[in-house]
Amino acid sequence: MNGTQWIIFILIIQLIHFLGTWKLYVKAGRKAWEAAIPVYNAIVLMQIINRPKWWVILLFIPIINLLMFPVVWVETLRSFGKNSLLDTWLAILTLGLYIYYVNYFEEVNYIENRDIHPKTALGEWVSSIVFAIVAATLVHTYLIQPFVIPTSSLEKTLLVGDFLFVSKFHYGARVPMTTVAAPMVHDTLPIFKTRSYIADVDPATYRTSVWNKLQLPYMRLPGFKKIKRNDIVVFSWPADTVYQFFKKQQGVRKPIDKKSNYVKRCVGVPGDSLSIKDGYVYINGKKTVLPYRAKPQFLHTVTVEGQFSNDAIELLG
């Protein structure tokens, strides 16, 4: 969707929120119109459910907000005495629409100074796990992401099986574009080996699919470092049509943020001229000077008469 379509979509969401909660706002001692003002209604809601105002920020961060919405639905119901396990599941399974029923058809009272601490050991565990998932997803999506090297293309620098953490905030993290996706995984769910996101990947219907209309536009957060020559970088392969690595399948059209991740050494930046002579890379007419572990590996065939001397073996490594 383009910017205008997203504004219309957000306004529709705000209308849905207003229609489903305005009576609850009034019962909490607020004005009905406060449920209709974007952003401000979220701040007021945090006051109603007795949660910190910085939660509002989490509600507007892609992917993180998908985790926070169910939490806010449940907390809203509990602020009006709906504390049962059934109420919790109804809120989650109906995607928050159960609040409509409570808003219009049930007589509930606002609990102003309710105890927000879990009342059981299970509740304590669930609360801790939810917090851990939100925090880990925030770090994984916008700050640092772990990777395992699958191929040998950067051997001598990175070996197959190497485990590494990749910083996203140095160059500026890319904001997720696929709005409905599982947290903390890339394009495939472990164990199940299925897509971790909802999108139409058929090349024939990719551009017209309703699911793909929900994708966010390409955005990147500001970084504090520019990519330099010889930096090792992780990027999404632009021409990726692989559904799953090492699995033969007809080509697919994946969302930009779900394309396969590649790790390579950057030898040139925009504006550079590049040429290869005798196996060496030349940038702007100058031979690239690489660190020792990044130098090209050459295959030599050596034929000798007799045996190698110790000096020869040491020379050949």
C-alpha positions in Angstrom: 0.0 0.0 0.0 1.1 3.6 -0.6 1.2 6.3 2.0 -2.4 7.5 1.4 -3.8 4.0 1.6 -2.0 3.4 4.9 -3.4 6.6 6.3 -6.9 5.5 5.4 -6.2 2.0 6.9 -5.0 3.6 10.2 -8.1 5.8 10.3 -10.3 2.8 9.9 -8.5 1.0 12.7 -9.0 4.1 14.9 -12.7 4.1 14.1 -12.9 0.4 15.0 -11.2 1.2 18.3 -13.6 4.1 19.0 -16.7 2.1 18.3 -15.5 -0.7 20.5 -14.3 1.2 23.5 -16.0 4.6 23.9 -18.4 3.4 26.6 -15.5 1.8 28.5 -13.7 5.2 28.4 -16.7 6.9 29.9 -17.0 4.3 32.6 -13.4 4.9 33.5 -14.2 8.6 34.0 -12.9 9.8 30.6 -14.7 11.5 27.7 -16.1 9.5 24.8 -14.3 11.6 22.2 -10.9 10.7 23.8 -11.3 7.2 22.3 -11.4 8.7 18.8 -8.2 10.8 18.7 -5.3 8.9 17.2 -2.3 8.4 19.5 -4.0 10.4 22.3 -6.5 7.6 22.7 -3.6 5.2 23.2 -2.1 7.4 25.9 -5.4 7.7 27.7 -5.9 3.9 27.4 -2.5 3.3 29.1 -3.8 5.5 32.0 -7.0 3.5 32.1 -5.3 0.1 32.3 -2.6 1.5 34.6 0.3 0.7 32.3 3.3 3.0 31.5 2.8 5.5 28.7 5.9 4.3 26.8 3.9 1.2 25.9 2.3 3.5 23.3 5.6 3.6 21.4 5.5 -0.2 21.2 2.0 -0.1 19.6 3.4 1.7 16.6 6.6 -0.3 16.0 6.0 -2.9 13.2 6.0 -6.5 14.4 6.3 -5.5 18.0 2.8 -4.1 17.8 1.4 -7.5 16.8 2.7 -8.8 20.1 1.4 -5.8 22.1 -2.1 -5.7 20.8 -3.3 -8.9 22.5 -1.6 -7.7 25.8 -3.6 -4.4 25.6 -6.8 -6.2 24.8 -6.5 -8.5 27.9 -5.4 -5.6 30.1 -8.4 -3.5 29.0 -10.8 -6.3 30.0 -9.1 -6.9 33.3 -9.4 -3.2 34.1 -13.2 -3.8 34.0 -13.3 -7.0 36.1 -13.0 -9.5 33.2 -10.3 -11.6 34.8 -11.2 -15.1 33.9 -9.2 -17.4 31.6 -12.2 -17.6 29.3 -12.2 -13.8 29.0 -8.5 -13.8 28.1 -8.9 -16.4 25.4 -12.0 -14.7 24.0 -10.1 -11.5 23.7 -7.2 -13.2 21.8 -9.2 -15.6 19.6 -11.6 -12.8 18.5 -8.7 -10.4 17.7 -10.0 -8.0 20.4 -13.6 -7.9 19.1 -14.8 -9.5 22.4 -14.3 -6.0 23.8 -17.2 -4.9 21.6 -19.5 -7.3 23.4 -18.4 -6.1 26.8 -18.6 -2.5 25.7 -22.3 -2.7 24.5 -23.9 -5.7 26.3 -22.3 -6.2 29.7 -22.6 -4.1 32.8 -19.1 -3.7 34.0 -17.4 -1.4 36.5 -14.0 0.2 36.2 -11.4 -0.9 38.7 -9.4 2.2 39.2 -6.5 0.9 41.4 -6.4 -2.7 40.4 -3.5 -4.9 41.3 -1.5 -5.4 38.1 0.7 -8.1 39.5 -0.1 -11.7 38.5 -2.1 -13.6 41.1 -0.7 -17.1 40.3 2.6 -18.7 39.6 1.4 -19.5 36.1 0.4 -15.9 35.5 3.8 -14.8 36.6 5.4 -17.2 34.2 3.2 -16.0 31.3 3.9 -12.4 32.1 7.6 -13.0 32.2 7.6 -14.9 28.9 5.6 -12.3 27.1 7.9 -9.6 28.3 10.9 -11.7 27.2 9.4 -12.3 23.7 8.7 -8.6 23.2 12.2 -7.5 24.3 13.9 -10.2 22.3 11.9 -9.4 19.2 12.7 -5.7 19.5 16.5 -6.5 19.7 16.3 -9.1 17.0 14.4 -6.9 14.6 16.0 -3.5 15.1 19.4 -4.0 16.8 21.3 -7.3 16.5 20.4 -10.6 14.8 22.3 -13.9 15.0 23.3 -15.9 11.9 25.0 -19.2 11.1 27.2 -19.3 8.0 25.7 -22.0 5.6 28.2 -21.8 2.7 31.9 -21.5 2.1 32.0 -18.4 -0.1 33.9 -16.4 2.6 36.3 -19.1 3.7 39.5 -17.9 5.4 37.3 -15.2 6.9 34.1 -17.0 7.8 33.8 -20.8 7.9 30.7 -23.0 7.4 28.9 -23.3 10.7 30.4 -20.1 12.2 27.9 -18.4 14.5 27.9 -14.6 14.5 25.9 -11.6 15.6 25.2 -8.9 13.0 24.6 -5.3 14.0 21.6 -3.7 12.3 21.8 -0.3 13.9 25.2 0.7 12.6 24.0 1.0 9.0 20.4 1.7 10.0 17.9 -1.1 10.6 15.3 -1.8 7.8 11.8 -1.5 9.1 9.9 -4.8 8.5 7.7 -4.6 5.5 5.7 -7.8 6.0 3.1 -6.9 8.6 1.9 -10.4 9.5 4.9 -12.6 10.4 6.2 -14.7 13.2 8.7 -13.0 15.5 12.4 -13.8 15.7 12.5 -16.0 12.6 13.2 -15.1 9.0 11.3 -16.7 6.1 10.8 -20.3 7.5 9.4 -21.6 10.7 11.7 -24.1 12.4 10.5 -27.7 12.8 7.4 -27.0 10.6 9.4 -25.9 7.6 6.7 -23.6 6.4 6.6 -19.9 5.6 6.9 -17.7 8.7 4.8 -14.9 7.2 1.5 -14.4 5.4 2.0 -13.1 1.8 1.3 -14.2 -1.7 4.5 -15.4 -3.3 3.1 -16.6 -6.6 4.8 -14.5 -9.4 1.5 -14.4 -11.3 -0.6 -12.8 -8.5 2.1 -11.1 -6.4 1.2 -7.6 -7.4 -2.6 -7.9 -7.2 -2.9 -10.0 -4.0 -4.9 -8.5 -1.1 -2.4 -9.9 1.4 0.5 -8.1 -0.3 -1.4 -4.8 -0.2 -0.9 -4.9 3.6 2.9 -4.6 3.3 4.5 -1.5 4.6 6.6 0.7 2.2 10.4 0.4 2.3 11.8 2.4 5.2 15.2 2.4 7.0 16.1 3.9 10.3 19.0 6.4 10.4 22.4 4.8 10.9 25.6 6.3 12.2 28.0 4.5 9.9 28.4 4.3 6.1 29.4 1.1 4.3 33.1 1.1 3.4 35.1 -0.9 1.0 36.1 -4.3 2.4 33.4 -4.3 5.1 31.7 -7.6 5.5 27.9 -7.0 5.2 24.7 -9.1 5.4 22.0 -8.2 2.8 18.9 -9.6 1.2 19.6 -11.1 -2.2 17.6 -8.8 -4.6 16.9 -11.5 -7.2 15.9 -14.1 -4.6 13.4 -16.6 -5.9 14.3 -19.4 -3.4 11.4 -20.6 -1.2 13.8 -22.6 1.0 17.5 -23.1 0.7 18.7 -26.4 -0.7 15.2 -27.4 -1.8 14.3 -27.6 -5.4 11.0 -25.7 -6.1 9.5 -23.5 -8.7 10.5 -19.8 -8.3 8.6 -17.6 -5.9 8.3 -13.8 -5.4 9.2 -13.1 -1.8 8.7 -9.8 0.1 11.9 -7.7 0.2 12.4 -8.2 4.0 11.9 -12.0 3.6 14.4 -12.6 0.8 17.3 -14.9 1.6 20.2 -13.3 3.6 23.7 -13.3 2.0 27.0 -12.4 3.7 29.7 -11.0 1.4 32.6 -8.6 1.4 31.8 -5.2 0.0 34.5 -4.4 -2.6 32.9 -1.3 -4.1 30.5 1.5 -3.2 28.1 3.6 -5.4 30.1 5.6 -7.9 33.1 3.2 -8.1 34.3 1.6 -11.3 35.2 -2.1 -10.9 37.3 -4.4 -13.0 38.9 -7.8 -12.6 42.4 -8.5 -13.9 44.3 -11.8 -13.4 42.0 -12.7 -10.6 42.4 -9.4 -8.7 39.8 -6.8 -8.2 40.6 -3.2 -9.2 38.5 -0.3 -7.9 38.8 3.0 -9.8 41.9 1.6 -11.5 43.7 0.7 -8.3 44.3 -2.9 -7.1 42.3 -3.7 -4.0 44.4 -4.3 -1.0 42.7 -7.0 1.1 43.6 -8.3 4.6 45.5 -11.6 4.7 42.5 -13.7 5.6 40.6 -12.2 2.7 43.2 -12.8 0.0 42.1 -15.0 -3.0 42.8 -18.7 -2.7 44.6 -20.1 -5.7 44.8 -23.8 -6.6 48.4 -25.0 -7.4 49.4 -28.3 -8.8 53.0 -29.1 -7.8 55.0 -32.0 -9.3 58.4 -32.9 -7.8 61.0 -35.6 -8.1 61.8 -37.3 -4.9 60.6 -36.0 -1.5 59.7 -32.5 -0.2 62.2 -30.9 2.0 61.1 -29.4 5.3 61.8 -26.0 4.0 59.6 -26.6 0.9 56.7 -27.9 3.1 56.9 -24.9 5.3 57.0 -22.5 2.3 53.8 -24.1 0.8 52.0 -24.0 4.2 
